[in-house]
Amino acid sequence: MSAPDPNPFNLETPIVARSGTAIPTLCEQRLTAAAYACKIYESIGRSIEIPFLNRLRPKEFQKHKEAADNYSESESLPALSKSFTIQKFLDQFPTFLRDILGVSKVALSYVICESTVVPVTLPELKPNKPWSIEHNSMMEELIAYSPHSGPAYEADNARVYNLLVSHLAGITALGSTSRWQKSRNGRGAYLDLMMHNMSSAKWEKTIAIAD
């Protein structure tokens, strides 16, 4: 049995007049920047209030977006050797990750940042800047407050693990990451490398901050 004809009388689809009002290009750009700002604030848990989106702050968000869209990733760190030891590698690894953007275009250094606890209320914003008084750029704020949960973090955490493994291939220090191989937990692998290879004072400070 054939399916019934959805338009047995050959009626034409009515043309609905386009709703809305055309706005100037500049206003459209400002609205786009404001929407982008709201998306970023939502990602780090900052409440969205009208004063936060004054005319100057969306401009800063637009600059941040352009910088993120045109980001060039860092080159690999040097191969480990007698002069470039595992200690030097671990010391430079956070800076190396600062130059690589993750899934949400946040620098991967957020994955191994010292604290994973995001304050319930974020610090107040700098005058006419979209980031808090404790930071000097939107990227610094994202590194400090991006959550350590969700699909984006899981992907970024796995990438950090892969970067560690690729840089430490063939080095005995790679054994320190073995328990994280199945989960591809880059943060866990990095902390274990720190524990096994850095001085006790450095490790005790890391443990205290993590606790």
Secondary structure, DSSP 8 states (H G I E B T S, - for coil): -----S-TT----------S----HHHHHHHHHHHHHHHHHHHHT----GGGG-SHHHHHHHHHHHHHHT-----------SSS-HHHHHHHHHHHHHTSB-TTS-BGGGGG-S-----SS---B-TT-SSBTT-SSHHHHHHHH--S-SHHHHHHHHHHHHHHHHHHTT-GGGGGGGGGTTTT-HHHHHHHHHHHHS-HHHHHHHHHHH-
